[in-house]
Amino acid sequence: MKFGSYVSLLAVFVATAALGAGPVYTSSDGQQYSYSINQDGAVLTSTEPVSRYFERGADSSTLTGIEVLYLGRSCDAYSVGLGRGHWGWANGGFVVSFQDLRLGFPRQEIDANHGSQCRL
């Protein structure tokens, strides 16, 4: 097999693997999240553990682990470590906001609202 054939075969393999993986979203702080959709909206799951520090005086804490963000059809958001929040999209991407954290996903679109108007 010639070098060009190896390159072509590699390109087909990479393209096939990418199609089966589904979209990956990258937040403005560099974290990557895999995407899935369910009857309630979308689920973003971090591909690597995330460490979040929460400044609360004597009750300050660090939470580390796989982060799961639930984006609801009614523009609500939820995460075990971050609590309840909301999400919305605009021309420049979408944002998920919690009490202690705002995660931006610039220049990315997501299908989580099934037709509702989750705009910022």
RODO-2510 file (C-alpha; in nm, 4 decimals, decimal comma):
residues 120
     n   res          X          Y          Z
     1     m     0,0000     0,0000     0,0000
     2     k     0,1374     0,3431    -0,0918
     3     f     0,1600     0,6427     0,1408
     4     g    -0,1374     0,8160    -0,0286
     5     s    -0,3544     0,5116     0,0374
     6     y    -0,2626     0,5179     0,4068
     7     v    -0,3551     0,8852     0,4273
     8     s    -0,6900     0,8223     0,2547
     9     l    -0,7659     0,5273     0,4820
    10     l    -0,6775     0,7330     0,7905
    11     a    -0,9035     1,0188     0,6736
    12     v    -1,1977     0,7790     0,6309
    13     f    -1,1361     0,6284     0,9753
    14     v    -1,1194     0,9702     1,1459
    15     a    -1,4328     1,0938     0,9664
    16     t    -1,6242     0,7776     1,0616
    17     a    -1,5169     0,8010     1,4253
    18     a    -1,6146     1,1677     1,4405
    19     l    -1,9624     1,0987     1,3018
    20     g    -2,0403     0,8462     1,5727
    21     a    -1,9115     1,0601     1,8578
    22     g    -2,1728     1,3379     1,8416
    23     p    -2,1007     1,7061     1,8983
    24     v    -1,8562     1,8259     2,1604
    25     y    -1,9083     2,1721     2,3078
    26     t    -1,6249     2,3817     2,4510
    27     s    -1,6953     2,6390     2,7212
    28     s    -1,5223     2,9736     2,7397
    29     d    -1,3063     2,8366     3,0238
    30     g    -1,1806     2,5531     2,8003
    31     q    -1,3848     2,2611     2,9367
    32     q    -1,5251     2,0196     2,6807
    33     y    -1,8700     1,8622     2,7113
    34     s    -2,0328     1,5766     2,5232
    35     y    -2,3957     1,6252     2,4209
    36     s    -2,7074     1,4156     2,4412
    37     i    -3,0743     1,4988     2,4153
    38     n    -3,3726     1,3620     2,6061
    39     q    -3,7432     1,4394     2,6427
    40     d    -3,6713     1,7198     2,8930
    41     g    -3,3982     1,8986     2,6939
    42     a    -3,0257     1,8467     2,6560
    43     v    -2,7498     1,7073     2,8741
    44     l    -2,3894     1,8295     2,8601
    45     t    -2,1382     1,6001     3,0334
    46     s    -1,7776     1,7077     3,0809
    47     t    -1,5306     1,4850     2,9004
    48     e    -1,2747     1,5330     3,1805
    49     p    -1,3140     1,6030     3,5540
    50     v    -1,3844     1,9688     3,6324
    51     s    -1,2702     2,1449     3,9495
    52     r    -1,4843     2,4350     4,0748
    53     y    -1,3971     2,6527     4,3760
    54     f    -1,6865     2,8172     4,5595
    55     e    -1,6003     3,1164     4,7804
    56     r    -1,8426     3,1215     5,0729
    57     g    -1,6324     3,2475     5,3619
    58     a    -1,5876     2,9731     5,6212
    59     d    -1,7991     2,7408     5,4053
    60     s    -1,5777     2,7721     5,0930
    61     s    -1,5314     2,4465     4,9089
    62     t    -1,3927     2,2804     4,5982
    63     l    -1,5984     2,0390     4,3922
    64     t    -1,4102     1,8102     4,1521
    65     g    -1,5528     1,5470     3,9197
    66     i    -1,7399     1,4899     3,5961
    67     e    -1,9761     1,7842     3,5579
    68     v    -2,3249     1,7293     3,4172
    69     l    -2,5329     2,0253     3,3004
    70     y    -2,9024     1,9697     3,2327
    71     l    -3,0561     2,2281     2,9966
    72     g    -3,4335     2,2180     3,0129
    73     r    -3,6888     2,2874     2,7427
    74     s    -3,8266     2,5782     2,9464
    75     c    -3,4841     2,7504     2,9628
    76     d    -3,4081     2,6131     3,3098
    77     a    -3,0727     2,4578     3,3970
    78     y    -2,9570     2,2233     3,6700
    79     s    -2,6325     2,0693     3,7907
    80     v    -2,5786     1,8643     4,1073
    81     g    -2,2842     2,0778     4,2176
    82     l    -2,4035     2,4143     4,0856
    83     g    -2,7742     2,3996     4,1673
    84     r    -3,0551     2,5534     3,9661
    85     g    -3,0073     2,8162     3,6987
    86     h    -3,1138     2,9069     3,3482
    87     w    -2,9748     2,9027     2,9966
    88     g    -3,0295     3,0929     2,6759
    89     w    -2,8830     3,1564     2,3345
    90     a    -2,8061     3,4577     2,1217
    91     n    -2,6313     3,5206     1,7913
    92     g    -2,2926     3,4769     1,9602
    93     g    -2,3527     3,1336     2,1182
    94     f    -2,5288     3,0176     2,4334
    95     v    -2,4811     3,0731     2,8079
    96     v    -2,5663     2,8635     3,1130
    97     s    -2,5985     3,0671     3,4345
    98     f    -2,6014     2,9483     3,7945
    99     q    -2,5845     3,1494     4,1169
   100     d    -2,2050     3,1213     4,1458
   101     l    -2,1050     3,0571     3,7845
   102     r    -2,1788     3,1673     3,4282
   103     l    -2,0579     2,9330     3,1507
   104     g    -2,0386     3,0718     2,8004
   105     f    -2,0249     2,8610     2,4855
   106     p    -1,9213     3,1166     2,2220
   107     r    -1,9966     3,0639     1,8523
   108     q    -2,1825     2,7376     1,9237
   109     e    -2,5465     2,6412     1,8798
   110     i    -2,7329     2,3761     2,0743
   111     d    -3,0626     2,1956     2,0268
   112     a    -3,2093     2,1744     2,3751
   113     n    -3,5296     2,3691     2,3633
   114     h    -3,7354     2,1772     2,1040
   115     g    -3,8871     2,4963     1,9691
   116     s    -3,9117     2,7140     2,2815
   117     q    -3,7577     3,0593     2,2810
   118     c    -3,4598     3,0430     2,5210
   119     r    -3,3036     3,3711     2,4160
   120     l    -3,0796     3,5994     2,6179
***
